[in-house]
Amino acid sequence: MGIPLRVCALLAGAALLASAATVVEPSTGITLTVSPSGRYTILRPEETSLAHVRGWRFSGDTGHELTDLAEGAGSDLTGPYQEISFRYFDGGARVASIRTYSGRPVVLFTVRYLDSAANAAPFPEFAAYPRKLLHLSFDGIFGTHRFNYLAPDSPWLFFDGRANAFLISPLSHFGVAALSMGGQEQIRSGISPAIKTLPAGFTHQTILVIERGINKAFETWGQAITGLYGKTRPANDADVVLDRLGYWTDAGAAYYYRFEEALGYEGTLLAVRDDFARAGIALGYLQLDSWFYPKGPLGAWEDFTGGIHEYVAHPSLFPRTLASFRERLGLPLITHARWIDPASPYRRRYEFSGNVSTDPLYWDNLAAYLREAGVASYEQDWLGAQAQPALAVQHLSAFTGQMARALREQGISIQYCMPAPRHFLQTARYDNVTTIRVSEDRFDRNRWDEFLYGSRLASALGVWPWSDVFRSTERDNTLLSTLSAGPLGVGDPIGGLDRDNLLRAVRPDGVIVKPDVAIVPLDQSILDEVQAQDRPMVAAASTDFEGLRFSYVFAYPRGRETLAAFTPDSLGLTRPAYVYNYFTGEGRLMEAGESVQVSLADGSAYYIVAPIGDSGIAFLGDAGHFVSVGKKRIPRLSDTGTLEVTVAFARGEKVRVVRGYAPSAPSASVVRGAAGPLVYDPSTRLFRVEVSADEGLSAVLRLKLR
């Protein structure tokens, strides 16, 4: 079935037309025309690098005469629209519509089968569209980015050398939806050919976005999809997994299928908790991976290859109950799950599709067990491999839908792991799917590219990317995972924590100091890679305050070329900015369009790019954090000629140091809390101020040029 549109206004002025129907959307310039012969055309005037293209034009044909051709207007969850609707017969009666939106360069295609019919003649099908473009899609487990292949269950992005882009994807039936390329290179949006017949009442939808900018196309597309589904996009602190530092026991962690022999598994994990306490960093939660439950035909916890035998804590590891362990631990849990083993007794109790259960009772029982055990989040793993339903129209939604419903009712969030592109898309249906793994096991340098591209797909759809586990001693892995704006979790052995490195990512209470949005590759880096240019990766995240954008830029080489570049305006900044090299402590004032040249001869580079506000000051934030202006440390900032910032403290913190750039030494005063003397270096034009909290655990500092 198609998504509910909740039409807020009835179609106004609809009239049956004997001639072509045309609607024009002034805000986007998109013109839609449908003729009685069955031909449909979308035109958006667009400046492109293709000299022979005067505008971006898309056209297709149903191949059949249309009836009931009508123009109309209304409003749905993504906003006001105009549309053209019609009927035609192709092996059965069908009703279809094409919709354009006010203020959004989005086109929505809907077709509904009034009769059961063979799965043929998909709608839409574009015979004409901008050709000779570069393209990007996502493929397989973890949605690996591909420039040389168009995966059927992925969105397809096409773009030119100036980053003008269009993106097409299914908008419904993600488990069986399939984009395909016809023999004449027609772009088709339909259903997997493995599905032979589509039933009466079946509705399929497709979305097309036409944008200036690669990242802008992803953002517009993702906002439209989650808007149409009515998803509440979770905040970056929506649950404990997003808000706090965690400890993980999955592949790559010190205690993945092993424990300290003298302590046992329970004792080892309790000692991990105590290790964080000794380091003065509060642990937010603990993840239990697939080792914690019985697997395979024998129900052994050590079984690496089997599926779930029973989803309960293995009694040889947890002699009492999972709930009693959680009570001793004093922390919320996140628990991992595989597929269900063929020998599991669950196979006789519940309904199944493939290797997963679609039975509401199974999910109700699982969710109740997890709630009793103090589980805050459930990780469904192996989604793109063994944990799949049979290929049928509604089976993926039955599996993920019952999972989301039952866990939502118990207040438990969900993380998807080993997702295929269809699972990324499926997250748009569920408010409590808050995080998704975007790279292979054990986050490290060889995972960075896939992590950043996966972050691009995930964040567009309103789900936070998870890098996977790493060790706290690894500066760049800690930094990049923090810049994801998603979870942050380490898997060090007892005694191995790097306190100083972790405290650049979190406060002592374990709260992650993160950006507002996830780090993603800049448009130019995507263009460089698809054109096979041996240039470094440059990616960025950001924090916004009342029209001021603070950006965090990470760059690293991917070949022999060690010179990278970016401009502040490529980050969305429109005014001069101070560009500060975090690793070297050097910086310079730059115009928005001026190029920053980055040498990567020694490896990675990290920059904080701070706008010059009306005060003439660029605030660089908390000197102790990677994300120096993250809102868990700087919850408020305004600059109307006087720069005013609020600094938040964890309980027990005494002093924080904030810094910035000013052309001359500014004055500093406090509205709340206390501040030491401002220290200004006239050679670098950088200043530092120590601030202390009041009883409310915050300080408010005002800075003004004299």
C-alpha positions as CSV (number, residue, x, y, z in Angstrom):
1,M,0.0,0.0,0.0
2,G,1.0,3.6,-0.5
3,I,1.8,5.9,2.4
4,P,-1.1,7.8,4.0
5,L,-1.1,11.4,2.7
6,R,-3.7,12.9,5.1
7,V,-5.0,15.3,2.5
8,C,-5.8,18.6,4.3
9,A,-7.6,20.3,1.5
10,L,-9.9,18.7,-1.0
11,L,-8.9,18.9,-4.7
12,A,-10.1,22.3,-5.7
13,G,-11.1,23.2,-9.2
14,A,-10.6,19.7,-10.6
15,A,-11.9,19.4,-14.1
16,L,-11.9,16.6,-16.7
17,L,-9.7,17.7,-19.6
18,A,-9.8,16.7,-23.2
19,S,-6.5,18.4,-23.9
20,A,-3.1,18.3,-22.1
21,A,-3.1,19.2,-18.5
22,T,-0.4,21.5,-17.2
23,V,0.5,22.8,-13.7
24,V,3.3,25.3,-13.0
25,E,4.9,25.6,-9.6
26,P,6.3,29.2,-9.4
27,S,8.4,28.6,-6.3
28,T,10.5,25.9,-8.0
29,G,10.0,26.6,-11.7
30,I,8.8,23.0,-12.1
31,T,6.3,22.6,-14.9
32,L,4.3,19.3,-15.2
33,T,2.4,18.4,-18.3
34,V,0.3,15.2,-19.0
35,S,-1.3,14.6,-22.3
36,P,-4.4,12.4,-23.1
37,S,-2.1,10.2,-25.1
38,G,-0.4,9.1,-21.9
39,R,2.8,11.2,-22.2
40,Y,4.0,13.0,-19.1
41,T,6.7,15.7,-18.9
42,I,8.5,17.4,-16.0
43,L,10.6,20.4,-16.8
44,R,12.7,22.5,-14.3
45,P,14.8,25.3,-15.7
46,E,18.3,24.5,-14.4
47,E,21.7,25.9,-15.0
48,T,23.9,22.9,-15.9
49,S,27.3,22.3,-17.4
50,L,25.6,20.4,-20.3
51,A,25.5,22.9,-23.2
52,H,22.9,20.9,-25.1
53,V,20.5,20.9,-22.1
54,R,18.4,24.1,-21.9
55,G,16.5,22.8,-18.8
56,W,16.3,19.6,-16.9
57,R,13.5,17.7,-18.6
58,F,12.1,14.3,-17.7
59,S,9.4,12.5,-19.8
60,G,7.7,9.2,-20.1
61,D,4.7,7.5,-21.5
62,T,2.1,5.1,-20.0
63,G,1.7,3.7,-23.5
64,H,-2.0,4.0,-23.2
65,E,-4.7,6.6,-23.7
66,L,-5.7,8.3,-20.5
67,T,-9.2,9.0,-19.2
68,D,-10.4,11.3,-16.3
69,L,-7.5,13.6,-16.8
70,A,-7.8,16.3,-14.1
71,E,-5.9,19.1,-12.4
72,G,-6.2,19.7,-8.7
73,A,-4.5,21.0,-5.6
74,G,-4.3,20.3,-1.9
75,S,-2.0,19.7,1.0
76,D,-0.3,16.7,2.6
77,L,2.3,16.2,5.3
78,T,5.1,17.6,3.1
79,G,3.1,20.8,2.2
80,P,0.9,22.4,-0.4
81,Y,0.8,20.7,-3.8
82,Q,-0.6,20.8,-7.3
83,E,-1.3,17.5,-9.1
84,I,-2.5,16.0,-12.3
85,S,-4.5,12.7,-11.9
86,F,-5.7,10.3,-14.6
87,R,-6.8,6.7,-15.3
88,Y,-5.6,4.2,-17.9
89,F,-5.8,0.4,-18.6
90,D,-2.7,-1.8,-18.8
91,G,-3.7,-5.4,-18.1
92,G,-6.2,-3.9,-15.6
93,A,-7.5,-0.6,-14.6
94,R,-5.1,1.8,-12.9
95,V,-5.4,5.3,-11.4
96,A,-2.3,7.5,-11.2
97,S,-1.2,11.0,-10.2
98,I,1.8,13.2,-10.4
99,R,2.2,15.9,-7.8
100,T,4.5,18.9,-7.4
101,Y,5.1,20.9,-4.2
102,S,5.2,24.5,-3.3
103,G,8.7,25.5,-2.1
104,R,10.2,22.1,-2.7
105,P,11.7,20.8,-5.9
106,V,9.9,17.5,-5.3
107,V,7.7,15.4,-7.7
108,L,5.6,12.5,-6.3
109,F,4.3,9.7,-8.6
110,T,1.5,7.4,-7.4
111,V,-0.1,4.5,-9.2
112,R,-2.9,2.3,-7.8
113,Y,-4.1,-1.0,-9.3
114,L,-7.8,-1.1,-9.4
115,D,-7.6,-4.7,-10.7
116,S,-5.2,-7.5,-10.1
117,A,-2.6,-7.4,-12.9
118,A,0.8,-8.8,-13.9
119,N,3.8,-6.9,-12.6
120,A,4.7,-5.2,-15.8
121,A,4.9,-1.7,-17.3
122,P,6.2,0.2,-14.2
123,F,5.2,3.8,-13.5
124,P,6.9,6.1,-13.8
125,E,9.3,5.2,-16.6
126,F,11.5,8.0,-18.0
127,A,12.7,7.6,-21.6
128,A,14.0,11.2,-21.5
129,Y,16.0,12.7,-18.7
130,P,19.3,14.5,-18.4
131,R,21.9,12.1,-19.9
132,K,25.7,11.7,-19.7
133,L,25.7,12.4,-16.0
134,L,27.7,10.9,-13.1
135,H,25.8,8.7,-10.7
136,L,25.9,7.4,-7.1
137,S,23.9,4.6,-5.5
138,F,24.2,2.4,-2.4
139,D,24.6,-1.4,-2.6
140,G,24.5,-4.5,-0.4
141,I,25.2,-4.8,3.3
142,F,25.8,-1.4,5.0
143,G,24.8,0.3,1.8
144,T,28.2,0.6,0.3
145,H,28.5,3.6,-2.0
146,R,28.9,2.8,-5.7
147,F,29.7,5.0,-8.7
148,N,29.8,2.2,-11.2
149,Y,26.5,0.4,-10.4
150,L,22.9,1.3,-9.8
151,A,21.5,-1.0,-7.1
152,P,17.8,-1.7,-7.5
153,D,16.8,-1.1,-3.8
154,S,18.8,2.1,-3.5
155,P,18.0,5.7,-4.3
156,W,19.7,6.8,-7.6
157,L,21.5,10.1,-7.7
158,F,22.6,11.6,-11.0
159,F,24.7,14.8,-11.1
160,D,26.9,16.9,-13.4
161,G,30.4,18.4,-12.8
162,R,28.9,21.4,-11.1
163,A,26.8,19.3,-8.6
164,N,23.5,20.0,-10.2
165,A,21.6,16.8,-9.3
166,F,18.4,14.8,-9.5
167,L,17.6,11.9,-7.2
168,I,14.9,9.2,-7.7
169,S,13.8,6.5,-5.3
170,P,10.8,4.4,-4.4
171,L,8.6,5.8,-1.7
172,S,6.7,2.7,-0.7
173,H,7.1,-1.1,-0.5
174,F,10.8,-0.8,0.2
175,G,11.2,-4.5,0.7
176,V,10.3,-5.3,-2.9
177,A,10.6,-1.9,-4.7
178,A,13.1,-1.9,-7.5
179,L,14.6,0.8,-9.8
180,S,15.9,-0.5,-13.1
181,M,17.4,0.6,-16.3
182,G,15.6,-0.4,-19.5
183,G,17.2,-1.5,-22.8
184,Q,17.2,2.1,-24.1
185,E,18.4,3.3,-20.7
186,Q,15.0,4.2,-19.5
187,I,14.8,4.8,-15.7
188,R,12.0,2.6,-14.3
189,S,10.5,2.6,-10.9
190,G,8.5,-0.6,-10.1
191,I,8.4,-3.8,-8.1
192,S,11.0,-6.6,-8.2
193,P,10.4,-9.0,-11.1
194,A,10.4,-11.8,-8.6
195,I,6.9,-10.6,-7.7
196,K,4.8,-11.8,-10.7
197,T,1.3,-10.4,-9.9
198,L,0.2,-7.3,-8.0
199,P,-3.2,-7.4,-6.3
200,A,-6.2,-5.1,-6.7
201,G,-5.7,-2.1,-4.4
202,F,-1.9,-2.2,-4.6
203,T,-0.4,1.3,-4.6
204,H,3.2,2.2,-5.4
205,Q,4.9,5.6,-5.1
206,T,8.1,7.1,-6.4
207,I,9.8,10.4,-5.5
208,L,11.9,12.6,-7.8
209,V,14.0,15.5,-6.5
210,I,15.8,18.1,-8.7
211,E,18.3,20.2,-6.8
212,R,21.4,22.4,-7.0
213,G,23.9,20.5,-5.0
214,I,24.6,16.8,-4.2
215,N,24.1,17.1,-0.4
216,K,21.2,19.5,-0.9
217,A,19.5,16.8,-3.1
218,F,19.9,14.2,-0.4
219,E,18.5,16.6,2.3
220,T,15.5,17.7,0.3
221,W,14.8,14.0,-0.6
222,G,15.1,12.7,2.9
223,Q,13.0,15.5,4.5
224,A,10.3,14.9,1.9
225,I,10.2,11.1,2.6
226,T,10.2,11.4,6.4
227,G,7.6,14.3,6.1
228,L,5.3,12.2,4.0
229,Y,5.5,9.3,6.5
230,G,5.0,11.7,9.4
231,K,8.2,10.5,11.1
232,T,9.3,12.5,14.0
233,R,13.0,12.8,13.2
234,P,14.8,12.0,16.5
235,A,17.0,14.6,18.2
236,N,20.7,13.7,18.5
237,D,20.1,13.1,22.2
238,A,16.8,11.3,21.8
239,D,17.8,8.2,23.8
240,V,20.7,7.1,26.1
241,V,22.5,5.5,23.1
242,L,22.6,8.9,21.4
243,D,23.1,11.0,24.5
244,R,25.8,9.2,26.4
245,L,29.1,7.4,26.0
246,G,28.6,3.6,25.8
247,Y,30.7,0.5,26.2
248,W,30.4,-2.1,23.4
249,T,31.2,-5.8,23.3
250,D,30.7,-6.5,19.6
251,A,33.3,-7.6,17.0
252,G,36.5,-5.6,17.5
253,A,35.9,-5.0,21.2
254,A,38.1,-6.4,23.9
255,Y,35.3,-8.7,25.4
256,Y,33.7,-10.0,22.2
257,Y,33.0,-13.7,23.0
258,R,35.7,-13.6,25.7
259,F,36.0,-12.4,29.3
260,E,38.6,-12.2,32.1
261,E,38.8,-15.8,33.3
262,A,39.1,-14.8,37.0
263,L,35.9,-12.7,36.8
264,G,33.5,-14.4,34.4
265,Y,31.4,-12.4,32.0
266,E,29.3,-10.7,34.6
267,G,32.3,-9.8,36.7
268,T,34.2,-8.6,33.7
269,L,31.5,-6.2,32.7
270,L,31.1,-4.9,36.2
271,A,34.8,-4.3,36.3
272,V,34.5,-2.3,33.0
273,R,32.0,-0.1,34.7
274,D,34.3,0.4,37.6
275,D,37.2,1.2,35.3
276,F,35.2,4.2,33.9
277,A,34.4,5.4,37.4
278,R,38.1,5.4,38.3
279,A,38.8,7.4,35.2
280,G,36.2,10.0,36.3
281,I,33.9,9.4,33.3
282,A,30.4,8.2,33.8
283,L,29.3,5.3,31.5
284,G,25.9,5.8,30.0
285,Y,25.0,2.2,28.9
286,L,26.4,-1.2,28.1
287,Q,25.9,-3.2,24.9
288,L,25.6,-7.0,25.0
289,D,26.4,-8.6,21.7
290,S,25.3,-11.9,20.2
291,W,27.4,-13.9,22.8
292,F,24.8,-13.2,25.5
293,Y,22.0,-15.5,24.3
294,P,21.8,-19.2,23.2
295,K,22.4,-19.9,19.5
296,G,22.3,-22.7,17.0
297,P,20.6,-26.1,17.4
298,L,22.3,-26.7,20.8
299,G,21.7,-23.3,22.3
300,A,25.4,-22.7,23.0
301,W,26.4,-19.1,23.8
302,E,29.8,-19.7,22.0
303,D,28.2,-20.6,18.7
304,F,29.5,-18.1,16.1
305,T,27.4,-19.3,13.2
306,G,23.9,-20.1,14.4
307,G,20.9,-18.0,14.8
308,I,18.9,-17.3,17.9
309,H,17.9,-20.5,19.7
310,E,16.1,-18.5,22.5
311,Y,16.3,-14.8,23.1
312,V,17.2,-14.9,26.8
313,A,20.4,-14.4,28.7
314,H,22.4,-17.6,28.6
315,P,22.3,-19.1,32.1
316,S,25.9,-20.2,32.1
317,L,26.9,-16.5,31.7
318,F,24.1,-14.9,33.8
319,P,23.2,-17.5,36.5
320,R,20.4,-15.4,37.8
321,T,18.6,-13.2,35.2
322,L,19.4,-10.4,32.9
323,A,17.3,-8.1,35.0
324,S,19.3,-8.9,38.1
325,F,22.6,-8.3,36.3
326,R,21.3,-5.0,35.0
327,E,20.3,-4.1,38.6
328,R,23.8,-4.8,39.8
329,L,25.3,-2.9,36.9
330,G,23.2,0.1,37.4
331,L,23.2,1.0,33.7
332,P,20.8,0.7,30.8
333,L,21.5,-2.0,28.3
334,I,21.5,-2.3,24.5
335,T,21.0,-5.8,23.3
336,H,21.9,-7.4,20.0
337,A,19.8,-9.9,18.0
338,R,20.5,-12.2,15.0
339,W,18.1,-14.1,12.9
340,I,16.1,-17.0,14.3
341,D,17.8,-20.4,14.0
342,P,15.9,-23.2,12.0
343,A,16.2,-25.4,15.1
344,S,14.8,-22.8,17.5
345,P,11.7,-23.8,19.4
346,Y,10.2,-20.5,18.4
347,R,9.6,-22.0,14.9
348,R,6.8,-24.1,16.4
349,R,5.3,-21.2,18.5
350,Y,5.2,-18.2,16.1
351,E,4.5,-17.2,12.5
352,F,7.6,-16.7,10.4
353,S,8.7,-15.3,7.1
354,G,12.1,-16.5,6.0
355,N,14.4,-16.4,9.1
356,V,12.4,-13.7,11.0
357,S,9.2,-13.6,12.9
358,T,6.2,-11.5,11.7
359,D,4.1,-12.6,14.6
360,P,2.9,-9.8,16.9
361,L,3.0,-12.2,19.9
362,Y,6.7,-13.0,19.3
363,W,7.6,-9.3,19.4
364,D,5.3,-8.5,22.3
365,N,7.0,-11.2,24.4
366,L,10.5,-10.1,23.3
367,A,9.7,-6.4,24.1
368,A,8.3,-7.3,27.5
369,Y,11.4,-9.4,28.4
370,L,13.7,-6.5,27.4
371,R,11.8,-3.9,29.3
372,E,11.9,-6.1,32.5
373,A,15.7,-6.4,32.0
374,G,16.2,-2.6,31.7
375,V,17.0,-2.6,28.0
376,A,16.9,0.9,26.5
377,S,17.6,0.0,22.9
378,Y,17.4,-3.2,20.7
379,E,19.9,-3.8,17.9
380,Q,18.6,-5.9,15.0
381,D,21.6,-7.2,13.2
382,W,22.2,-9.2,10.0
383,L,19.4,-7.4,8.2
384,G,21.0,-7.6,4.8
385,A,22.0,-11.3,5.3
386,Q,20.2,-14.0,7.2
387,A,17.7,-11.8,9.1
388,Q,15.4,-11.4,6.1
389,P,11.8,-12.3,5.5
390,A,10.7,-14.0,2.3
391,L,10.4,-11.8,-0.8
392,A,6.8,-10.8,-0.8
393,V,4.9,-7.5,-1.0
394,Q,4.3,-6.9,2.7
395,H,6.7,-9.2,4.5
396,L,9.5,-6.7,5.3
397,S,7.0,-4.2,6.7
398,A,5.3,-7.0,8.7
399,F,8.7,-7.9,10.2
400,T,10.0,-4.4,10.9
401,G,6.6,-3.0,11.7
402,Q,5.8,-5.5,14.4
403,M,9.3,-5.0,15.8
404,A,8.9,-1.2,15.9
405,R,5.4,-1.3,17.3
406,A,6.1,-3.7,20.2
407,L,9.3,-2.0,21.2
408,R,7.8,1.4,21.0
409,E,5.0,0.3,23.3
410,Q,7.7,-0.6,25.9
411,G,9.7,2.6,25.4
412,I,12.6,0.9,23.6
413,S,14.5,2.4,20.7
414,I,15.9,0.4,17.8
415,Q,19.2,0.2,15.9
416,Y,19.5,-1.4,12.5
417,C,22.7,-3.2,11.8
418,M,24.1,-4.7,8.5
419,P,21.3,-2.9,6.6
420,A,20.8,-3.0,2.9
421,P,19.6,0.2,1.2
422,R,16.0,-0.9,1.6
423,H,16.5,-0.9,5.4
424,F,17.8,2.6,5.4
425,L,14.6,3.6,3.5
426,Q,12.4,1.6,5.9
427,T,13.6,3.6,8.8
428,A,11.4,6.5,7.5
429,R,8.4,4.6,8.7
430,Y,9.3,4.3,12.4
431,D,9.9,7.0,15.0
432,N,11.8,4.7,17.4
433,V,14.4,3.5,14.8
434,T,16.9,6.1,16.0
435,T,20.3,4.7,14.9
436,I,21.8,2.6,12.1
437,R,25.2,1.0,11.6
438,V,26.8,2.5,8.5
439,S,30.2,0.7,8.3
440,E,31.7,-2.8,8.8
441,D,32.9,-4.2,12.1
442,R,35.6,-2.5,14.1
443,F,35.7,1.2,13.1
444,D,39.2,2.2,11.8
445,R,40.9,4.0,9.0
446,N,39.8,1.4,6.4
447,R,36.2,2.1,7.3
448,W,36.2,5.9,7.0
449,D,35.0,6.3,3.4
450,E,32.1,3.9,3.8
451,F,31.2,5.5,7.2
452,L,31.0,9.0,5.6
453,Y,28.9,7.9,2.6
454,G,26.7,5.8,4.8
455,S,26.3,8.8,7.1
456,R,25.1,10.8,4.1
457,L,22.3,8.3,3.4
458,A,21.3,7.7,7.0
459,S,21.2,11.4,8.1
460,A,19.2,12.4,5.0
461,L,16.5,10.0,6.3
462,G,16.5,11.2,9.9
463,V,18.3,8.3,11.5
464,W,21.7,8.8,13.2
465,P,24.7,6.9,11.9
466,W,26.8,4.6,14.2
467,S,30.4,4.1,13.3
468,D,30.9,0.9,15.4
469,V,33.2,0.2,18.2
470,F,36.9,1.4,18.5
471,R,39.4,2.0,21.3
472,S,39.6,5.2,23.3
473,T,43.3,5.6,22.6
474,E,42.5,6.3,18.9
475,R,42.3,10.0,18.4
476,D,41.0,10.2,14.9
477,N,38.4,7.3,15.3
478,T,37.2,9.1,18.5
479,L,36.9,12.4,16.6
480,L,35.1,11.0,13.6
481,S,32.7,9.0,15.6
482,T,31.9,12.1,17.7
483,L,31.3,14.1,14.4
484,S,28.7,11.5,13.4
485,A,26.4,13.2,15.9
486,G,25.2,9.6,16.6
487,P,26.3,7.1,19.1
488,L,29.8,7.0,20.6
489,G,31.1,3.7,22.1
490,V,34.4,2.1,22.9
491,G,35.5,-1.4,23.7
492,D,38.8,-1.1,25.6
493,P,40.1,-3.8,27.9
494,I,40.0,-3.1,31.6
495,G,42.8,-0.6,32.4
496,G,43.1,0.6,28.8
497,L,41.0,3.8,28.8
498,D,42.5,7.0,27.5
499,R,40.7,9.5,29.8
500,D,42.1,12.6,28.1
501,N,41.0,11.5,24.6
502,L,37.5,10.6,25.8
503,L,37.1,13.9,27.5
504,R,37.6,15.7,24.2
505,A,34.4,13.9,23.1
506,V,32.3,13.8,26.3
507,R,31.7,15.6,29.5
508,P,32.7,13.8,32.8
509,D,29.0,12.8,33.1
510,G,29.3,10.9,29.8
511,V,27.2,13.3,27.8
512,I,28.5,13.5,24.2
513,V,29.4,17.0,23.0
514,K,28.5,16.6,19.4
515,P,27.4,18.6,16.3
516,D,23.8,19.3,15.3
517,V,24.1,17.3,12.1
518,A,26.2,14.3,11.0
519,I,29.5,14.6,9.2
520,V,29.2,13.9,5.4
521,P,31.5,14.3,2.4
522,L,31.5,17.8,0.7
523,D,30.1,17.9,-2.8
524,Q,33.6,18.5,-4.2
525,S,35.0,15.4,-2.6
526,I,32.2,13.3,-4.1
527,L,32.9,14.9,-7.5
528,D,36.6,14.2,-7.1
529,E,36.1,10.5,-6.2
530,V,33.6,9.7,-9.0
531,Q,35.9,11.3,-11.5
532,A,38.7,9.1,-10.2
533,Q,40.8,12.0,-9.2
534,D,43.4,11.2,-6.6
535,R,42.3,13.8,-4.1
536,P,41.7,13.7,-0.4
537,M,38.4,13.3,1.4
538,V,37.0,16.5,2.9
539,A,33.9,16.1,5.1
540,A,32.0,18.4,7.5
541,A,29.5,18.6,10.2
542,S,28.0,21.8,11.8
543,T,26.2,23.5,14.7
544,D,23.8,26.4,14.1
545,F,22.9,29.3,16.4
546,E,20.5,32.0,15.3
547,G,21.8,32.4,11.8
548,L,25.5,31.6,12.7
549,R,26.9,28.3,11.5
550,F,29.9,26.7,13.1
551,S,31.5,24.0,11.0
552,Y,33.8,21.1,11.8
553,V,35.9,19.9,8.9
554,F,37.9,16.6,8.8
555,A,40.2,15.8,5.9
556,Y,42.4,12.9,5.1
557,P,44.4,11.6,2.0
558,R,43.0,8.7,0.0
559,G,46.0,8.3,-2.4
560,R,49.2,10.1,-3.2
561,E,47.6,13.6,-3.4
562,T,48.1,15.3,0.0
563,L,46.7,18.7,-0.7
564,A,43.1,19.3,0.1
565,A,41.0,22.4,-0.1
566,F,37.6,23.8,0.9
567,T,35.9,27.2,1.2
568,P,33.8,28.5,4.1
569,D,30.9,29.1,1.7
570,S,31.0,25.4,0.7
571,L,30.1,24.8,4.3
572,G,27.1,27.1,4.2
573,L,28.8,30.1,5.7
574,T,27.9,33.5,4.1
575,R,30.2,35.8,6.1
576,P,33.9,36.0,6.9
577,A,35.1,33.2,9.2
578,Y,38.0,32.3,11.3
579,V,39.5,28.9,10.2
580,Y,41.2,27.2,13.1
581,N,43.5,24.2,12.7
582,Y,42.6,22.1,15.8
583,F,45.7,19.9,15.7
584,T,48.3,22.7,15.2
585,G,46.6,25.6,17.1
586,E,47.0,27.9,14.1
587,G,44.3,29.8,12.3
588,R,43.5,32.7,10.0
589,L,40.6,35.1,9.1
590,M,39.1,34.3,5.6
591,E,36.4,35.5,3.3
592,A,33.5,33.1,2.7
593,G,34.6,32.3,-0.9
594,E,38.3,32.1,-0.1
595,S,40.0,28.7,-0.5
596,V,41.5,27.0,2.6
597,Q,44.5,25.0,1.5
598,V,45.1,21.9,3.7
599,S,48.3,19.9,3.8
600,L,47.9,16.3,4.7
601,A,51.5,15.2,4.5
602,D,51.3,14.1,8.1
603,G,47.9,12.4,7.8
604,S,44.5,13.9,8.8
605,A,43.6,17.5,9.5
606,Y,40.8,18.9,11.6
607,Y,39.4,22.5,11.4
608,I,36.9,24.5,13.3
609,V,35.4,27.2,11.1
610,A,33.7,29.9,13.1
611,P,31.8,32.8,11.6
612,I,32.6,36.4,12.4
613,G,29.5,37.7,14.2
614,D,28.1,41.2,14.4
615,S,30.5,41.8,17.3
616,G,33.5,41.2,15.1
617,I,34.4,38.2,17.2
618,A,34.7,34.6,16.1
619,F,33.8,32.2,19.0
620,L,35.9,29.0,18.9
621,G,34.1,27.5,21.9
622,D,35.4,25.1,24.6
623,A,39.1,24.6,24.2
624,G,38.8,21.1,25.7
625,H,36.4,19.5,23.1
626,F,36.6,18.3,19.6
627,V,33.2,19.8,18.9
628,S,33.9,23.0,20.6
629,V,30.6,24.7,20.1
630,G,28.4,21.6,20.6
631,K,25.2,22.4,22.3
632,K,25.8,20.0,25.3
633,R,28.6,22.4,26.2
634,I,27.4,25.7,24.6
635,P,23.6,25.4,24.7
636,R,23.0,29.1,23.6
637,L,24.9,31.7,21.6
638,S,23.8,35.0,20.2
639,D,25.7,37.9,18.6
640,T,23.9,41.2,18.0
641,G,27.0,43.3,18.5
642,T,27.7,41.8,21.9
643,L,28.6,38.1,21.8
644,E,26.7,36.2,24.6
645,V,27.3,32.5,25.2
646,T,26.0,30.1,27.8
647,V,28.4,27.4,29.0
648,A,26.9,24.2,30.5
649,F,28.8,22.2,33.1
650,A,28.6,18.6,34.3
651,R,28.1,18.1,38.0
652,G,31.5,18.4,39.7
653,E,33.2,20.4,36.9
654,K,34.8,23.5,38.2
655,V,36.3,25.5,35.3
656,R,36.1,25.4,31.5
657,V,38.2,27.4,29.1
658,V,36.6,29.1,26.1
659,R,38.5,30.8,23.3
660,G,38.0,32.8,20.2
661,Y,39.4,35.3,17.7
662,A,39.1,39.0,17.9
663,P,40.9,41.8,16.0
664,S,41.7,43.4,19.4
665,A,41.3,42.4,23.0
666,P,37.6,42.2,23.9
667,S,36.1,43.0,27.2
668,A,34.6,40.0,29.1
669,S,31.8,40.1,31.7
670,V,29.6,37.4,33.3
671,V,25.8,37.5,33.6
672,R,25.9,34.2,35.6
673,G,28.7,32.2,37.1
674,A,32.2,33.7,37.3
675,A,35.1,34.3,34.9
676,G,38.8,34.9,35.3
677,P,40.8,37.5,33.4
678,L,40.7,37.4,29.6
679,V,44.1,36.5,28.1
680,Y,44.7,38.0,24.6
681,D,47.6,37.2,22.3
682,P,48.1,40.2,19.9
683,S,50.3,38.1,17.6
684,T,47.6,35.5,16.9
685,R,44.6,37.6,17.9
686,L,43.3,34.7,19.9
687,F,41.9,35.0,23.4
688,R,41.1,32.6,26.3
689,V,38.8,33.0,29.3
690,E,38.3,30.6,32.2
691,V,34.6,30.4,33.3
692,S,33.1,28.8,36.3
693,A,29.5,27.7,36.9
694,D,26.9,29.0,39.3
695,E,24.7,26.6,41.3
696,G,22.6,25.9,38.2
697,L,25.6,24.3,36.5
698,S,26.0,27.1,33.9
699,A,27.7,30.3,33.2
700,V,26.8,33.2,30.8
701,L,29.7,35.1,29.4
702,R,29.5,38.4,27.4
703,L,32.2,39.5,25.0
704,K,32.4,42.8,23.3
705,L,35.1,44.7,21.4
706,R,36.3,47.8,23.4
